[in-house]
Amino acid sequence: MWSRWHIAHAFFAVVRAEEHTRRPAPVGLIALTRNKIQRLFTTAVVRPMRDAALRLDYHRTLCGRDHE
């Protein structure tokens, strides 16, 4: 059975392979690794979504207190 970790690992491996076939690393630079792609994805997508969800929950908590 596939866990979330396995699915995420497979996703980033495919992204890495696709990136390397479409755009090879520039001369003198190292190609992006699967781990680096995962870190970039986490920084650009996951954290902002998590922060927005936390802010929304906090806002709901405040609004709920105002109506009591």
Secondary structure, 3 states (H helix, E strand, C coil): CCCHHHHHHHHHHHHHHHHHHHCCCCCCCCCCCHHHHHHHHHHHHHHHHHHHHHHHHHHHHHHHHHCC
